[in-house]
């Protein structure tokens, strides 16, 4: 347990942690927040800066919970693998490049070393994303109205779309989903760190892998829709990491978590294999 805490603290190096949290909140602000009747799109940042509260109360889709949920849009999905894993990748790259990991392996067994790195990747990803998303949520909740500030007819219409809606309960579940999403996104950084040590590769490759993952799933979904293959579409829903954000609703997020668990387990087994084979940290230049 001490090793896990120590490695997680290194991955949450304070200057990088603060910058990462600020970066998460910032990219969330540039997600799509509203589409007008004329088709014009407004980012959440534009709504925060320029939209008056009276105007917000004319459309119930501008309530603070819905705006908060929209924060993890296209841009965050692309950039989050870098933002949430920079501290972990920075720490592990320094250890490998300096040879400090060899000293750690002298004091620790391969298993303890491997499990502490795995836990650091998983926990730091969840903590950074949830902290940054919380900061973004505070901004949104200060600016935007609650669902209960709208007229009763608007509230009734909203409740028909979201039966059983309770703001506090839904926010709590969404926040748990956000933590799980951060843990899932960190899988790309963890896998890359098993094979590479160069800082630039460690920074860029997780972004590329997440983008490729999304594009492959999209291509499969389009082909499945054209051919009417509902089973394949359901499978794709489980492959999308974003499904874990929606634990408020029945869905395939359990399949997503199981898949990510298997990928982490594979990376951990590879780490132990390389450590046993070489007797030291493994990594391409």
Secondary structure, 3 states (H helix, E strand, C coil): CHHHHHHHHHHCCHHHHHHHHHHHHHHHHCCEEEECCCCCEEEHHHHHHHCCHHHHCCCHHHCHHHHHHHCCCHHHHHHHHHHHHHHHHHHHHHHHHHCHHHHHHHHCCHHHHHHHHHHHHHHHHHHHHHHHHHHHHHHHHHHCCCHHHCCHHHHHHHHHHCCCCCHHHHHHHHHHHHHHHHHHHHHHHHHHHHHECCHHHHHHHHHHHHHHHHHHHHHHHHHHHHHCCHHHHHHHHHHCHHHHHHCCCCCCHHHHHHHHHHHHHHHHHHHHHHHHHHCCCCCEC
